[in-house]
């Protein structure tokens, strides 16, 4: 094996052994532009200088790292643009009244639940006279079911005024 500069002249098999890779990897390097001293052909083996190949591999690693940094930077820019677009869409939905703050939603649900509870709790007062002396279980259930349905329908039709409730809260505070 001849020496050239600080590198060593090697064939494909030796190059694979020096760098601890397979012959397929060496073939891939050649396709990617790996430097060589002699191109292999019938009767002539490939010849490489290990120093040149080592420098080429370092340069490839640097290029890959630089493109990865660029890719990461571009990915971050895309994520930022997506977040800004999402925020703009949310702001537009708020301006159009399509979304509400969680506190407002929770207050509305609490008022709805209170309305349902009040209407259901009043069922006993409304049916007591209708059920006095009733001995037919079917009729008893029919009256009770009708009153419960009426209570739930009344609750569903009730208008919940969050502004009025907020004004009451302000007066209490």
MOFENQUI-V915584 format. One record per pair of residues at least 24 apart in sequence whose ideal C-beta (glycine too) atoms are under 6 Angstrom apart, sorted by the first residue. I is the first residue (numbers start at 0). J is the second residue. D is the distance in whole Angstrom. If there is no record, write none. Layout:
BEGIN
I:J:D / I:J:D
END
This chain:
BEGIN
3:48:5 / 4:50:6 / 5:50:5 / 6:48:4 / 6:49:4 / 6:50:3 / 7:49:5 / 8:46:6 / 8:48:6 / 9:47:5 / 9:49:6 / 10:44:4 / 10:45:6 / 11:45:5 / 14:47:5 / 17:49:6 / 107:159:6 / 107:161:6 / 110:159:5 / 114:154:5 / 114:157:5 / 115:154:4 / 118:150:4 / 118:153:5 / 118:154:5 / 119:150:5 / 122:146:5 / 122:147:6 / 122:150:5
END
